[in-house]
Amino acid sequence: MSDRESCTCTLDPPAKISCESTGLSALDEQAVPGPQRRRRPLSLAWISDELLAETIELWSESYGRPISEDEAVEILMNVKRMGELLLRLRREGGDG
């Protein structure tokens, strides 16, 4: 029998990792009160909850139906792009 065959390695079972191991605990989804909100990407951080609510209210009235949060974000992004285009044209001397 060689040394290789006679050598066995046993591993202890992995220890259970507690939620305190990092100092942070995960949120229990069932414990979160109220409606679940999706997190917006950082590129949309300028869209506050208040701005989104106002946009939904205004455009729902205009469309004659409730609009979704996704539709409101799309509207706000389009308005932002139009504003950026107008600013760029003004800087480039496109006043007329």
Biopython code that builds the backbone (N, CA, C, O; Angstrom):
import numpy as np
from Bio.PDB.StructureBuilder import StructureBuilder

atoms = [
    (1, "MET", "N", (0.843, -1.173, 0.000)),
    (1, "MET", "CA", (0.000, 0.000, 0.000)),
    (1, "MET", "C", (0.889, 1.236, 0.000)),
    (1, "MET", "O", (1.822, 1.330, 0.797)),
    (2, "SER", "N", (0.612, 2.166, -0.869)),
    (2, "SER", "CA", (1.434, 3.372, -0.944)),
    (2, "SER", "C", (0.923, 4.401, 0.050)),
    (2, "SER", "O", (-0.176, 4.285, 0.593)),
    (3, "ASP", "N", (1.761, 5.419, 0.273)),
    (3, "ASP", "CA", (1.350, 6.494, 1.187)),
    (3, "ASP", "C", (0.090, 7.189, 0.685)),
    (3, "ASP", "O", (-0.759, 7.620, 1.466)),
    (4, "ARG", "N", (-0.005, 7.284, -0.609)),
    (4, "ARG", "CA", (-1.154, 7.959, -1.202)),
    (4, "ARG", "C", (-2.446, 7.203, -0.872)),
    (4, "ARG", "O", (-3.459, 7.836, -0.573)),
    (5, "GLU", "N", (-2.434, 5.900, -0.918)),
    (5, "GLU", "CA", (-3.626, 5.114, -0.676)),
    (5, "GLU", "C", (-4.006, 5.107, 0.805)),
    (5, "GLU", "O", (-5.187, 5.018, 1.139)),
    (6, "SER", "N", (-3.037, 5.197, 1.672)),
    (6, "SER", "CA", (-3.338, 5.106, 3.096)),
    (6, "SER", "C", (-3.723, 6.449, 3.693)),
    (6, "SER", "O", (-4.215, 6.508, 4.821)),
    (7, "CYS", "N", (-3.512, 7.500, 2.969)),
    (7, "CYS", "CA", (-3.816, 8.835, 3.492)),
    (7, "CYS", "C", (-5.240, 9.210, 3.104)),
    (7, "CYS", "O", (-5.559, 9.306, 1.919)),
    (8, "THR", "N", (-6.066, 9.415, 4.066)),
    (8, "THR", "CA", (-7.430, 9.881, 3.789)),
    (8, "THR", "C", (-7.617, 11.235, 4.436)),
    (8, "THR", "O", (-7.030, 11.554, 5.470)),
    (9, "CYS", "N", (-8.415, 11.979, 3.817)),
    (9, "CYS", "CA", (-8.662, 13.328, 4.319)),
    (9, "CYS", "C", (-10.144, 13.459, 4.605)),
    (9, "CYS", "O", (-10.970, 13.187, 3.734)),
    (10, "THR", "N", (-10.481, 13.859, 5.778)),
    (10, "THR", "CA", (-11.884, 14.073, 6.112)),
    (10, "THR", "C", (-12.079, 15.550, 6.396)),
    (10, "THR", "O", (-11.249, 16.202, 7.031)),
    (11, "LEU", "N", (-13.163, 16.040, 5.922)),
    (11, "LEU", "CA", (-13.498, 17.447, 6.139)),
    (11, "LEU", "C", (-14.655, 17.520, 7.113)),
    (11, "LEU", "O", (-15.589, 16.721, 7.060)),
    (12, "ASP", "N", (-14.576, 18.470, 7.981)),
    (12, "ASP", "CA", (-15.701, 18.704, 8.873)),
    (12, "ASP", "C", (-16.840, 19.275, 8.039)),
    (12, "ASP", "O", (-16.603, 19.977, 7.057)),
    (13, "PRO", "N", (-18.057, 18.979, 8.424)),
    (13, "PRO", "CA", (-19.166, 19.579, 7.676)),
    (13, "PRO", "C", (-19.086, 21.096, 7.785)),
    (13, "PRO", "O", (-18.660, 21.624, 8.813)),
    (14, "PRO", "N", (-19.497, 21.806, 6.719)),
    (14, "PRO", "CA", (-19.413, 23.271, 6.767)),
    (14, "PRO", "C", (-20.267, 23.830, 7.894)),
    (14, "PRO", "O", (-21.380, 23.373, 8.153)),
    (15, "ALA", "N", (-19.714, 24.816, 8.541)),
    (15, "ALA", "CA", (-20.439, 25.452, 9.647)),
    (15, "ALA", "C", (-21.596, 26.255, 9.075)),
    (15, "ALA", "O", (-21.503, 26.802, 7.976)),
    (16, "LYS", "N", (-22.648, 26.318, 9.804)),
    (16, "LYS", "CA", (-23.785, 27.124, 9.394)),
    (16, "LYS", "C", (-23.401, 28.595, 9.529)),
    (16, "LYS", "O", (-22.912, 29.022, 10.575)),
    (17, "ILE", "N", (-23.619, 29.348, 8.490)),
    (17, "ILE", "CA", (-23.253, 30.761, 8.498)),
    (17, "ILE", "C", (-24.433, 31.560, 9.023)),
    (17, "ILE", "O", (-25.537, 31.494, 8.484)),
    (18, "SER", "N", (-24.188, 32.300, 10.061)),
    (18, "SER", "CA", (-25.276, 33.090, 10.631)),
    (18, "SER", "C", (-25.402, 34.414, 9.888)),
    (18, "SER", "O", (-24.462, 34.855, 9.228)),
    (19, "CYS", "N", (-26.563, 35.041, 10.000)),
    (19, "CYS", "CA", (-26.784, 36.311, 9.316)),
    (19, "CYS", "C", (-25.941, 37.422, 9.937)),
    (19, "CYS", "O", (-25.775, 38.478, 9.328)),
    (20, "GLU", "N", (-25.407, 37.200, 11.140)),
    (20, "GLU", "CA", (-24.577, 38.208, 11.781)),
    (20, "GLU", "C", (-23.125, 38.161, 11.314)),
    (20, "GLU", "O", (-22.317, 38.976, 11.759)),
    (21, "SER", "N", (-22.776, 37.233, 10.433)),
    (21, "SER", "CA", (-21.382, 37.072, 10.042)),
    (21, "SER", "C", (-20.806, 38.325, 9.393)),
    (21, "SER", "O", (-19.615, 38.598, 9.542)),
    (22, "THR", "N", (-21.618, 39.087, 8.682)),
    (22, "THR", "CA", (-21.140, 40.313, 8.059)),
    (22, "THR", "C", (-21.594, 41.549, 8.817)),
    (22, "THR", "O", (-21.213, 42.672, 8.487)),
    (23, "GLY", "N", (-22.396, 41.333, 9.813)),
    (23, "GLY", "CA", (-22.934, 42.466, 10.548)),
    (23, "GLY", "C", (-24.218, 42.986, 9.950)),
    (23, "GLY", "O", (-24.849, 43.883, 10.508)),
    (24, "LEU", "N", (-24.615, 42.424, 8.806)),
    (24, "LEU", "CA", (-25.837, 42.843, 8.132)),
    (24, "LEU", "C", (-26.749, 41.639, 7.991)),
    (24, "LEU", "O", (-26.289, 40.531, 7.717)),
    (25, "SER", "N", (-27.994, 41.850, 8.171)),
    (25, "SER", "CA", (-28.930, 40.749, 7.974)),
    (25, "SER", "C", (-29.753, 41.013, 6.729)),
    (25, "SER", "O", (-30.024, 42.160, 6.375)),
    (26, "ALA", "N", (-30.141, 39.947, 6.077)),
    (26, "ALA", "CA", (-30.975, 40.069, 4.886)),
    (26, "ALA", "C", (-32.390, 40.422, 5.303)),
    (26, "ALA", "O", (-32.845, 40.040, 6.381)),
    (27, "LEU", "N", (-33.079, 41.150, 4.444)),
    (27, "LEU", "CA", (-34.458, 41.491, 4.733)),
    (27, "LEU", "C", (-35.334, 40.266, 4.544)),
    (27, "LEU", "O", (-35.189, 39.530, 3.568)),
    (28, "ASP", "N", (-36.217, 40.059, 5.456)),
    (28, "ASP", "CA", (-37.209, 39.009, 5.319)),
    (28, "ASP", "C", (-38.339, 39.585, 4.489)),
    (28, "ASP", "O", (-39.038, 40.492, 4.940)),
    (29, "GLU", "N", (-38.527, 39.071, 3.283)),
    (29, "GLU", "CA", (-39.490, 39.658, 2.367)),
    (29, "GLU", "C", (-40.890, 39.715, 2.948)),
    (29, "GLU", "O", (-41.650, 40.630, 2.634)),
    (30, "GLN", "N", (-41.242, 38.764, 3.780)),
    (30, "GLN", "CA", (-42.575, 38.763, 4.364)),
    (30, "GLN", "C", (-42.716, 39.829, 5.435)),
    (30, "GLN", "O", (-43.834, 40.209, 5.781)),
    (31, "ALA", "N", (-41.605, 40.318, 5.966)),
    (31, "ALA", "CA", (-41.659, 41.292, 7.047)),
    (31, "ALA", "C", (-41.685, 42.731, 6.544)),
    (31, "ALA", "O", (-41.875, 43.658, 7.331)),
    (32, "VAL", "N", (-41.494, 42.926, 5.238)),
    (32, "VAL", "CA", (-41.472, 44.276, 4.690)),
    (32, "VAL", "C", (-42.903, 44.763, 4.534)),
    (32, "VAL", "O", (-43.679, 44.157, 3.794)),
    (33, "PRO", "N", (-43.274, 45.857, 5.222)),
    (33, "PRO", "CA", (-44.650, 46.336, 5.142)),
    (33, "PRO", "C", (-44.910, 47.095, 3.840)),
    (33, "PRO", "O", (-43.990, 47.619, 3.211)),
    (34, "GLY", "N", (-46.171, 47.138, 3.459)),
    (34, "GLY", "CA", (-46.578, 47.937, 2.309)),
    (34, "GLY", "C", (-46.235, 47.293, 0.991)),
    (34, "GLY", "O", (-45.678, 46.196, 0.951)),
    (35, "PRO", "N", (-46.571, 47.984, -0.109)),
    (35, "PRO", "CA", (-46.314, 47.436, -1.432)),
    (35, "PRO", "C", (-44.818, 47.363, -1.722)),
    (35, "PRO", "O", (-44.047, 48.222, -1.293)),
    (36, "GLN", "N", (-44.430, 46.350, -2.441)),
    (36, "GLN", "CA", (-43.016, 46.192, -2.803)),
    (36, "GLN", "C", (-42.677, 47.177, -3.917)),
    (36, "GLN", "O", (-43.382, 47.247, -4.924)),
    (37, "ARG", "N", (-41.614, 47.926, -3.738)),
    (37, "ARG", "CA", (-41.163, 48.863, -4.761)),
    (37, "ARG", "C", (-39.930, 48.300, -5.427)),
    (37, "ARG", "O", (-39.038, 47.753, -4.778)),
    (38, "ARG", "N", (-39.904, 48.447, -6.737)),
    (38, "ARG", "CA", (-38.699, 48.049, -7.445)),
    (38, "ARG", "C", (-37.687, 49.161, -7.295)),
    (38, "ARG", "O", (-38.036, 50.342, -7.301)),
    (39, "ARG", "N", (-36.440, 48.780, -7.161)),
    (39, "ARG", "CA", (-35.387, 49.789, -7.088)),
    (39, "ARG", "C", (-35.065, 50.242, -8.498)),
    (39, "ARG", "O", (-34.925, 49.430, -9.413)),
    (40, "ARG", "N", (-34.951, 51.549, -8.658)),
    (40, "ARG", "CA", (-34.569, 52.083, -9.961)),
    (40, "ARG", "C", (-33.057, 52.106, -10.044)),
    (40, "ARG", "O", (-32.379, 52.258, -9.029)),
    (41, "PRO", "N", (-32.516, 51.953, -11.262)),
    (41, "PRO", "CA", (-31.059, 52.037, -11.415)),
    (41, "PRO", "C", (-30.557, 53.421, -11.028)),
    (41, "PRO", "O", (-31.315, 54.390, -11.041)),
    (42, "LEU", "N", (-29.285, 53.506, -10.685)),
    (42, "LEU", "CA", (-28.708, 54.797, -10.280)),
    (42, "LEU", "C", (-28.829, 55.842, -11.377)),
    (42, "LEU", "O", (-28.892, 57.036, -11.083)),
    (43, "SER", "N", (-28.862, 55.418, -12.637)),
    (43, "SER", "CA", (-29.004, 56.386, -13.730)),
    (43, "SER", "C", (-30.354, 57.091, -13.682)),
    (43, "SER", "O", (-30.536, 58.131, -14.316)),
    (44, "LEU", "N", (-31.291, 56.536, -12.941)),
    (44, "LEU", "CA", (-32.612, 57.151, -12.794)),
    (44, "LEU", "C", (-32.819, 57.720, -11.397)),
    (44, "LEU", "O", (-33.953, 57.976, -10.990)),
    (45, "ALA", "N", (-31.734, 57.917, -10.666)),
    (45, "ALA", "CA", (-31.828, 58.412, -9.290)),
    (45, "ALA", "C", (-32.452, 59.803, -9.221)),
    (45, "ALA", "O", (-32.986, 60.188, -8.180)),
    (46, "TRP", "N", (-32.392, 60.552, -10.300)),
    (46, "TRP", "CA", (-32.971, 61.903, -10.320)),
    (46, "TRP", "C", (-34.497, 61.865, -10.306)),
    (46, "TRP", "O", (-35.135, 62.890, -10.065)),
    (47, "ILE", "N", (-35.087, 60.706, -10.559)),
    (47, "ILE", "CA", (-36.542, 60.578, -10.530)),
    (47, "ILE", "C", (-36.964, 60.232, -9.104)),
    (47, "ILE", "O", (-36.860, 59.086, -8.667)),
    (48, "SER", "N", (-37.434, 61.237, -8.403)),
    (48, "SER", "CA", (-37.869, 61.013, -7.014)),
    (48, "SER", "C", (-39.241, 60.338, -7.011)),
    (48, "SER", "O", (-39.949, 60.333, -8.018)),
    (49, "ASP", "N", (-39.596, 59.776, -5.871)),
    (49, "ASP", "CA", (-40.921, 59.165, -5.728)),
    (49, "ASP", "C", (-42.018, 60.206, -5.949)),
    (49, "ASP", "O", (-43.061, 59.906, -6.530)),
    (50, "GLU", "N", (-41.775, 61.430, -5.482)),
    (50, "GLU", "CA", (-42.763, 62.501, -5.648)),
    (50, "GLU", "C", (-42.929, 62.865, -7.116)),
    (50, "GLU", "O", (-44.054, 63.028, -7.589)),
    (51, "LEU", "N", (-41.813, 62.994, -7.850)),
    (51, "LEU", "CA", (-41.875, 63.317, -9.277)),
    (51, "LEU", "C", (-42.599, 62.214, -10.038)),
    (51, "LEU", "O", (-43.399, 62.491, -10.931)),
    (52, "LEU", "N", (-42.321, 60.982, -9.686)),
    (52, "LEU", "CA", (-42.962, 59.851, -10.346)),
    (52, "LEU", "C", (-44.472, 59.868, -10.080)),
    (52, "LEU", "O", (-45.268, 59.654, -10.994)),
    (53, "ALA", "N", (-44.857, 60.122, -8.838)),
    (53, "ALA", "CA", (-46.285, 60.173, -8.486)),
    (53, "ALA", "C", (-46.993, 61.303, -9.224)),
    (53, "ALA", "O", (-48.103, 61.118, -9.723)),
    (54, "GLU", "N", (-46.359, 62.470, -9.297)),
    (54, "GLU", "CA", (-46.945, 63.607, -10.011)),
    (54, "GLU", "C", (-47.084, 63.299, -11.502)),
    (54, "GLU", "O", (-48.086, 63.656, -12.122)),
    (55, "THR", "N", (-46.089, 62.642, -12.068)),
    (55, "THR", "CA", (-46.124, 62.288, -13.483)),
    (55, "THR", "C", (-47.251, 61.297, -13.754)),
    (55, "THR", "O", (-47.984, 61.437, -14.733)),
    (56, "ILE", "N", (-47.386, 60.303, -12.895)),
    (56, "ILE", "CA", (-48.462, 59.317, -13.053)),
    (56, "ILE", "C", (-49.815, 59.996, -12.969)),
    (56, "ILE", "O", (-50.702, 59.718, -13.775)),
    (57, "GLU", "N", (-49.979, 60.883, -12.000)),
    (57, "GLU", "CA", (-51.259, 61.580, -11.824)),
    (57, "GLU", "C", (-51.577, 62.452, -13.042)),
    (57, "GLU", "O", (-52.687, 62.391, -13.570)),
    (58, "LEU", "N", (-50.627, 63.251, -13.485)),
    (58, "LEU", "CA", (-50.846, 64.166, -14.596)),
    (58, "LEU", "C", (-51.132, 63.417, -15.900)),
    (58, "LEU", "O", (-52.097, 63.728, -16.598)),
    (59, "TRP", "N", (-50.310, 62.452, -16.221)),
    (59, "TRP", "CA", (-50.451, 61.763, -17.505)),
    (59, "TRP", "C", (-51.602, 60.764, -17.486)),
    (59, "TRP", "O", (-52.172, 60.483, -18.540)),
    (60, "SER", "N", (-51.960, 60.224, -16.341)),
    (60, "SER", "CA", (-53.142, 59.358, -16.257)),
    (60, "SER", "C", (-54.388, 60.161, -16.595)),
    (60, "SER", "O", (-55.270, 59.686, -17.309)),
    (61, "GLU", "N", (-54.452, 61.377, -16.077)),
    (61, "GLU", "CA", (-55.579, 62.264, -16.371)),
    (61, "GLU", "C", (-55.595, 62.613, -17.854)),
    (61, "GLU", "O", (-56.652, 62.618, -18.485)),
    (62, "SER", "N", (-54.424, 62.906, -18.410)),
    (62, "SER", "CA", (-54.327, 63.273, -19.822)),
    (62, "SER", "C", (-54.697, 62.107, -20.742)),
    (62, "SER", "O", (-55.375, 62.305, -21.750)),
    (63, "TYR", "N", (-54.258, 60.905, -20.402)),
    (63, "TYR", "CA", (-54.539, 59.722, -21.230)),
    (63, "TYR", "C", (-55.937, 59.163, -20.984)),
    (63, "TYR", "O", (-56.449, 58.394, -21.798)),
    (64, "GLY", "N", (-56.551, 59.539, -19.878)),
    (64, "GLY", "CA", (-57.869, 59.029, -19.562)),
    (64, "GLY", "C", (-57.848, 57.608, -19.022)),
    (64, "GLY", "O", (-58.868, 56.920, -19.017)),
    (65, "ARG", "N", (-56.688, 57.177, -18.573)),
    (65, "ARG", "CA", (-56.528, 55.850, -17.975)),
    (65, "ARG", "C", (-55.324, 55.893, -17.051)),
    (65, "ARG", "O", (-54.441, 56.732, -17.228)),
    (66, "PRO", "N", (-55.274, 55.006, -16.071)),
    (66, "PRO", "CA", (-54.094, 54.975, -15.199)),
    (66, "PRO", "C", (-52.864, 54.507, -15.992)),
    (66, "PRO", "O", (-52.923, 53.512, -16.715)),
    (67, "ILE", "N", (-51.776, 55.222, -15.850)),
    (67, "ILE", "CA", (-50.542, 54.782, -16.501)),
    (67, "ILE", "C", (-49.673, 54.074, -15.468)),
    (67, "ILE", "O", (-49.778, 54.328, -14.268)),
    (68, "SER", "N", (-48.826, 53.194, -15.949)),
    (68, "SER", "CA", (-47.971, 52.420, -15.044)),
    (68, "SER", "C", (-46.742, 53.228, -14.655)),
    (68, "SER", "O", (-46.451, 54.272, -15.239)),
    (69, "GLU", "N", (-46.036, 52.727, -13.667)),
    (69, "GLU", "CA", (-44.787, 53.350, -13.239)),
    (69, "GLU", "C", (-43.769, 53.312, -14.377)),
    (69, "GLU", "O", (-43.025, 54.272, -14.575)),
    (70, "ASP", "N", (-43.732, 52.214, -15.121)),
    (70, "ASP", "CA", (-42.809, 52.103, -16.255)),
    (70, "ASP", "C", (-43.112, 53.145, -17.323)),
    (70, "ASP", "O", (-42.195, 53.734, -17.895)),
    (71, "GLU", "N", (-44.396, 53.377, -17.595)),
    (71, "GLU", "CA", (-44.774, 54.393, -18.581)),
    (71, "GLU", "C", (-44.364, 55.783, -18.100)),
    (71, "GLU", "O", (-43.885, 56.600, -18.886)),
    (72, "ALA", "N", (-44.551, 56.047, -16.815)),
    (72, "ALA", "CA", (-44.178, 57.348, -16.267)),
    (72, "ALA", "C", (-42.672, 57.568, -16.359)),
    (72, "ALA", "O", (-42.225, 58.671, -16.674)),
    (73, "VAL", "N", (-41.890, 56.530, -16.087)),
    (73, "VAL", "CA", (-40.428, 56.644, -16.198)),
    (73, "VAL", "C", (-40.047, 56.912, -17.642)),
    (73, "VAL", "O", (-39.165, 57.730, -17.906)),
    (74, "GLU", "N", (-40.699, 56.235, -18.585)),
    (74, "GLU", "CA", (-40.411, 56.473, -20.004)),
    (74, "GLU", "C", (-40.740, 57.906, -20.410)),
    (74, "GLU", "O", (-39.981, 58.532, -21.149)),
    (75, "ILE", "N", (-41.860, 58.424, -19.934)),
    (75, "ILE", "CA", (-42.230, 59.810, -20.214)),
    (75, "ILE", "C", (-41.173, 60.762, -19.667)),
    (75, "ILE", "O", (-40.736, 61.675, -20.367)),
    (76, "LEU", "N", (-40.764, 60.553, -18.426)),
    (76, "LEU", "CA", (-39.760, 61.425, -17.815)),
    (76, "LEU", "C", (-38.432, 61.349, -18.555)),
    (76, "LEU", "O", (-37.769, 62.370, -18.734)),
    (77, "MET", "N", (-38.035, 60.162, -18.986)),
    (77, "MET", "CA", (-36.783, 60.018, -19.741)),
    (77, "MET", "C", (-36.871, 60.759, -21.073)),
    (77, "MET", "O", (-35.905, 61.398, -21.492)),
    (78, "ASN", "N", (-38.016, 60.680, -21.737)),
    (78, "ASN", "CA", (-38.179, 61.381, -23.011)),
    (78, "ASN", "C", (-38.131, 62.895, -22.827)),
    (78, "ASN", "O", (-37.533, 63.601, -23.639)),
    (79, "VAL", "N", (-38.755, 63.392, -21.768)),
    (79, "VAL", "CA", (-38.707, 64.835, -21.482)),
    (79, "VAL", "C", (-37.270, 65.256, -21.180)),
    (79, "VAL", "O", (-36.824, 66.314, -21.625)),
    (80, "LYS", "N", (-36.556, 64.439, -20.435)),
    (80, "LYS", "CA", (-35.149, 64.746, -20.119)),
    (80, "LYS", "C", (-34.313, 64.800, -21.399)),
    (80, "LYS", "O", (-33.517, 65.721, -21.582)),
    (81, "ARG", "N", (-34.494, 63.819, -22.280)),
    (81, "ARG", "CA", (-33.733, 63.803, -23.537)),
    (81, "ARG", "C", (-34.039, 65.024, -24.393)),
    (81, "ARG", "O", (-33.139, 65.602, -25.003)),
    (82, "MET", "N", (-35.316, 65.416, -24.439)),
    (82, "MET", "CA", (-35.685, 66.598, -25.213)),
    (82, "MET", "C", (-35.025, 67.846, -24.626)),
    (82, "MET", "O", (-34.514, 68.685, -25.368)),
    (83, "GLY", "N", (-35.032, 67.972, -23.305)),
    (83, "GLY", "CA", (-34.381, 69.109, -22.655)),
    (83, "GLY", "C", (-32.886, 69.138, -22.937)),
    (83, "GLY", "O", (-32.319, 70.198, -23.200)),
    (84, "GLU", "N", (-32.247, 67.967, -22.882)),
    (84, "GLU", "CA", (-30.811, 67.896, -23.185)),
    (84, "GLU", "C", (-30.528, 68.293, -24.629)),
    (84, "GLU", "O", (-29.542, 68.976, -24.906)),
    (85, "LEU", "N", (-31.390, 67.868, -25.547)),
    (85, "LEU", "CA", (-31.218, 68.229, -26.958)),
    (85, "LEU", "C", (-31.352, 69.732, -27.151)),
    (85, "LEU", "O", (-30.550, 70.337, -27.863)),
    (86, "LEU", "N", (-32.353, 70.342, -26.528)),
    (86, "LEU", "CA", (-32.538, 71.793, -26.655)),
    (86, "LEU", "C", (-31.347, 72.555, -26.076)),
    (86, "LEU", "O", (-30.911, 73.553, -26.649)),
    (87, "LEU", "N", (-30.825, 72.093, -24.952)),
    (87, "LEU", "CA", (-29.642, 72.738, -24.368)),
    (87, "LEU", "C", (-28.431, 72.618, -25.286)),
    (87, "LEU", "O", (-27.684, 73.578, -25.470)),
    (88, "ARG", "N", (-28.245, 71.435, -25.859)),
    (88, "ARG", "CA", (-27.108, 71.233, -26.761)),
    (88, "ARG", "C", (-27.215, 72.117, -27.997)),
    (88, "ARG", "O", (-26.225, 72.708, -28.428)),
    (89, "LEU", "N", (-28.410, 72.207, -28.563)),
    (89, "LEU", "CA", (-28.605, 73.049, -29.733)),
    (89, "LEU", "C", (-28.346, 74.528, -29.413)),
    (89, "LEU", "O", (-27.778, 75.263, -30.221)),
    (90, "ARG", "N", (-28.766, 74.935, -28.243)),
    (90, "ARG", "CA", (-28.537, 76.336, -27.834)),
    (90, "ARG", "C", (-27.031, 76.611, -27.676)),
    (90, "ARG", "O", (-26.538, 77.655, -28.102)),
    (91, "ARG", "N", (-26.310, 75.667, -27.062)),
    (91, "ARG", "CA", (-24.857, 75.834, -26.889)),
    (91, "ARG", "C", (-24.122, 75.874, -28.219)),
    (91, "ARG", "O", (-23.120, 76.575, -28.367)),
    (92, "GLU", "N", (-24.629, 75.115, -29.186)),
    (92, "GLU", "CA", (-23.980, 75.055, -30.500)),
    (92, "GLU", "C", (-24.357, 76.240, -31.386)),
    (92, "GLU", "O", (-23.894, 76.342, -32.522)),
    (93, "GLY", "N", (-25.180, 77.118, -30.875)),
    (93, "GLY", "CA", (-25.539, 78.314, -31.630)),
    (93, "GLY", "C", (-26.769, 78.140, -32.480)),
    (93, "GLY", "O", (-27.009, 78.924, -33.398)),
    (94, "GLY", "N", (-27.545, 77.132, -32.193)),
    (94, "GLY", "CA", (-28.769, 76.907, -32.958)),
    (94, "GLY", "C", (-29.947, 77.664, -32.374)),
    (94, "GLY", "O", (-30.999, 77.075, -32.126)),
    (95, "ASP", "N", (-29.785, 78.982, -32.147)),
    (95, "ASP", "CA", (-30.833, 79.779, -31.523)),
    (95, "ASP", "C", (-32.042, 79.948, -32.436)),
    (95, "ASP", "O", (-33.158, 80.129, -31.950)),
    (96, "GLY", "N", (-31.843, 79.893, -33.728)),
    (96, "GLY", "CA", (-32.914, 80.247, -34.627)),
    (96, "GLY", "C", (-33.601, 79.103, -35.171)),
    (96, "GLY", "O", (-34.538, 79.260, -35.954)),
]
sb = StructureBuilder()
sb.init_structure("model")
sb.init_model(0)
sb.init_chain("A")
sb.init_seg("    ")
for serial, (resi, resn, name, xyz) in enumerate(atoms, 1):
    if name == "N":
        sb.init_residue(resn, " ", resi, " ")
    sb.init_atom(name, np.array(xyz, "f"), 0.0, 1.0, " ", f" {name:<3s}", serial, name[0])
structure = sb.get_structure()
